[in-house]
Amino acid sequence: MTQIFVMLGRTGDILSILPLFYSTFQKTGEKQILMVAKEYATILEGVSYVTPVVYDGSHYEITKAVAFAKTMAEKVICLQVNGPVSEIKEHTYNGTHAISTSFEKEMFRLAGRLGEWDDCLPLVFDQRDMEREKKLLRDNGLMFRGYKKPMILLSLKSNSSPFPYADLLKEFVTLKFGATHRIVELPQAERIYDLLGYYDRAELLIAIDSAPLHLAWACRKLPVFALTQDRPILWNGSPWRPNHLWYCRYHDWPERAVEMNETILSFEPNRKSPDYVTVWSDYNNKTVYYPRNEVLPVSLGACGRDSGNTLKDSKRHPYLRDVIRMAIQRACGDESKIYLTRKNVSIKNENCPIPISFSYRMSHDQFSPIADLFCATRKQWKNMLPDIPDLVLSDDYVWSQCLWAVFKKHGGTDATGCCKFEEFQKQTQQQTKIIHHPITPSMAHNQTLCEKYISENRVFSRYPRATEQAECLPVEIEKLHKFAYNPSIIQFGGRTIMAYRWQHHYGEPTKLAIAVLDDGLKVKTVHEITPPGDMTSMEDPCLFEHNGKLHILWVVSQFPKAFKSVVKYAELNVP
């Protein structure tokens, strides 16, 4: 059955879907038929794997183009997502709507191939005109062999997505790097792909959301600093690509301009493919780092969705699966290691974990039950990805607890000691006050998903369950106070008595209570304990007998004010 794909324009959109057609041609040897508007048809002169059909009209005349296509083929697939809204709804979506996180991914989805986005299908121009490329370089004075300064390319013009700070950005880069680099603005080329001659010679491309940014995917080893659209929503901007060593949304640039310059200063050209990638969320930190392929701090806006636009979080965080996909795209080869970690975590090279593994927090020789590092190969991450809940990679520790459960389910091993959390040591030495954080929408979201996953998959602890290690007493917890835990049980005076700590809301200071149990461990009565003078957090009760009388020992903490506590005990009369 004959089929035609309709993508009338613009240039960037056509460049975005060419990898699909090249992949199909490589697998089947069949050329795909693509209808484009006449004003953009010259793009297809650079490829041999597409059969072009030229529509002699505007790239916004979708209805007329689809009608024309139906006279030529039995099946017409419209991939165009930009244009008149009514025509997009009718011919592209036919009653459905966009569900991907960017317009480029949406075109892959409409073609039925969204799953191939993570495969980073190449953009190939196999019919480049080398003579035309040389002439373009020569006409702009770039064929002089004696010029040794490294070249930074600037692409700061766009018809559909103009950058509001283009002039300031150009001045910024020129003043900072004009003495050490040759700053070159991309010229107008006879064919857009003639610019690849520039790309082959450049050290760095700084590009706004325009066709030259999309074209850079055809020269994947060229490092790119990308500035992309974020209006009206993130979906409208070009998504992050593995060759984007620095990525920024338009309206975040004023706050990140200095960061960009400092990152360029630390940039060292290295086009080798890494055998590992270290990835973490840098959404709220603006880290200045040495930009290279094996380092992937996921910066603000790099994902097409975040907790700000989905959960209405006041502080934006990316989603865990989106971050993992970015690392999968950056990694080269299925056996490449991917380290998922947090900010301020350093990996000890001599103790690099063996996939598939996780590492708990170690700082100042102190252990903390918080997983700071997850290591798996690219292939292993891809296999686990469908099983990972849609968690937010936020500041809480719930997401890591859930991911730990995923790793345990898939045979992960404990590699604690291979990484170090730097900030924890400073806080311990300075006895920093505890900051009591309210439950944010992302934390509540993660808590729900974590509890569901752990319950359904029955992954509970890094050690065997308590019921497998010692005799246990089942108690009617639903009759106790909310969030009851850390019990102490004793038999005294012919009765079974249990003390425990509890709290009204998760994360608040705790109180103490006593429960009297019958012979079958059913709860008979519950009494709250309020020792005189203890108005802060009362924790970890312990029942004991002394001189024939019942006593209780407990900890009084100044939580949430500071790391300070005292131990108290008293005689206990239970009604």
Secondary structure as GFF3:
##gff-version 3
##sequence-region A 1 575
A	DSSP	beta_strand	3	6	.	.	.	ID=ss1
A	DSSP	alpha_helix	11	28	.	.	.	ID=ss2
A	DSSP	beta_strand	32	37	.	.	.	ID=ss3
A	DSSP	three_ten_helix	38	46	.	.	.	ID=ss4
A	DSSP	beta_strand	50	55	.	.	.	ID=ss5
A	DSSP	alpha_helix	62	70	.	.	.	ID=ss6
A	DSSP	beta_strand	75	78	.	.	.	ID=ss7
A	DSSP	alpha_helix	85	87	.	.	.	ID=ss8
A	DSSP	pi_helix	88	93	.	.	.	ID=ss9
A	DSSP	alpha_helix	103	110	.	.	.	ID=ss10
A	DSSP	three_ten_helix	114	119	.	.	.	ID=ss11
A	DSSP	alpha_helix	130	139	.	.	.	ID=ss12
A	DSSP	beta_strand	151	155	.	.	.	ID=ss13
A	DSSP	alpha_helix	166	177	.	.	.	ID=ss14
A	DSSP	beta_strand	182	185	.	.	.	ID=ss15
A	DSSP	three_ten_helix	192	195	.	.	.	ID=ss16
A	DSSP	alpha_helix	196	201	.	.	.	ID=ss17
A	DSSP	beta_strand	204	207	.	.	.	ID=ss18
A	DSSP	alpha_helix	211	215	.	.	.	ID=ss19
A	DSSP	three_ten_helix	216	219	.	.	.	ID=ss20
A	DSSP	beta_strand	224	228	.	.	.	ID=ss21
A	DSSP	three_ten_helix	234	236	.	.	.	ID=ss22
A	DSSP	beta_strand	244	249	.	.	.	ID=ss23
A	DSSP	three_ten_helix	250	252	.	.	.	ID=ss24
A	DSSP	alpha_helix	253	265	.	.	.	ID=ss25
A	DSSP	beta_strand	276	282	.	.	.	ID=ss26
A	DSSP	beta_strand	295	299	.	.	.	ID=ss27
A	DSSP	alpha_helix	307	310	.	.	.	ID=ss28
A	DSSP	alpha_helix	320	330	.	.	.	ID=ss29
A	DSSP	beta_strand	337	341	.	.	.	ID=ss30
A	DSSP	beta_strand	345	347	.	.	.	ID=ss31
A	DSSP	three_ten_helix	349	351	.	.	.	ID=ss32
A	DSSP	beta_strand	357	363	.	.	.	ID=ss33
A	DSSP	beta_strand	366	377	.	.	.	ID=ss34
A	DSSP	alpha_helix	378	384	.	.	.	ID=ss35
A	DSSP	three_ten_helix	385	387	.	.	.	ID=ss36
A	DSSP	alpha_helix	398	409	.	.	.	ID=ss37
A	DSSP	beta_strand	413	414	.	.	.	ID=ss38
A	DSSP	beta_strand	419	421	.	.	.	ID=ss39
A	DSSP	alpha_helix	422	430	.	.	.	ID=ss40
A	DSSP	alpha_helix	441	457	.	.	.	ID=ss41
A	DSSP	alpha_helix	466	469	.	.	.	ID=ss42
A	DSSP	three_ten_helix	477	479	.	.	.	ID=ss43
A	DSSP	beta_strand	485	492	.	.	.	ID=ss44
A	DSSP	beta_strand	495	502	.	.	.	ID=ss45
A	DSSP	beta_strand	511	517	.	.	.	ID=ss46
A	DSSP	beta_strand	523	529	.	.	.	ID=ss47
A	DSSP	beta_strand	537	546	.	.	.	ID=ss48
A	DSSP	beta_strand	549	557	.	.	.	ID=ss49
A	DSSP	beta_strand	565	571	.	.	.	ID=ss50
###
